[in-house]
């Protein structure tokens, strides 16, 4: 297993973790109770979409190099 495969796996795992973090923020588990619900949903959505973006970018960039 080469270094690129290891780094790719690490980035994919962290991307999934960021997506889960976004879901937890949207659910209200990782934010204070006094935080407004509108901001909580928006912040959670942004964090989730960033994780999804990194996942897709890493997943397809590596596939393109292999071809």
C-alpha positions in Angstrom: 0.0 0.0 0.0 1.5 3.3 -1.0 1.4 6.7 0.7 -1.2 8.1 -1.7 -3.7 5.3 -0.9 -3.2 5.9 2.9 -3.7 9.6 2.6 -6.7 9.1 0.4 -8.3 6.8 3.0 -7.6 9.3 5.8 -9.2 12.2 3.8 -12.2 10.0 3.0 -12.7 9.1 6.7 -12.3 12.7 7.9 -14.8 13.8 5.2 -17.4 11.3 6.5 -16.6 12.5 10.1 -17.2 16.1 9.0 -20.5 15.1 7.4 -21.6 13.4 10.6 -20.6 16.5 12.6 -22.8 18.6 10.3 -25.7 16.3 11.0 -25.1 16.5 14.7 -25.1 20.3 14.6 -28.3 20.3 12.6 -29.9 18.0 15.1 -28.9 20.3 17.9 -26.6 17.9 19.7 -23.3 19.8 19.4 -24.5 23.3 19.8 -25.5 25.3 23.0 -29.2 25.4 23.8 -29.3 29.2 23.5 -28.0 29.1 19.9 -30.8 30.1 17.4 -32.3 27.2 15.4 -32.0 29.0 12.1 -28.2 29.5 12.5 -27.9 25.9 13.8 -29.5 24.5 10.7 -27.5 26.7 8.4 -24.2 26.0 10.0 -24.9 22.3 10.1 -25.8 22.3 6.4 -22.6 24.2 5.5 -20.5 21.8 7.5 -22.2 18.8 5.9 -21.9 20.1 2.4 -18.2 20.9 2.9 -17.6 17.3 4.0 -19.6 16.0 1.1 -17.6 18.2 -1.3 -14.2 17.0 0.1 -15.4 13.4 -0.1 -16.5 13.7 -3.8 -13.5 15.6 -4.8 -11.1 13.1 -3.2 -13.0 10.1 -4.4 -13.3 11.1 -8.1 -9.8 12.8 -8.3 -8.1 9.5 -7.3 -10.3 7.5 -9.8 -9.3 9.8 -12.6 -5.6 9.3 -11.9 -6.0 5.6 -11.9 -7.5 5.6 -15.4 
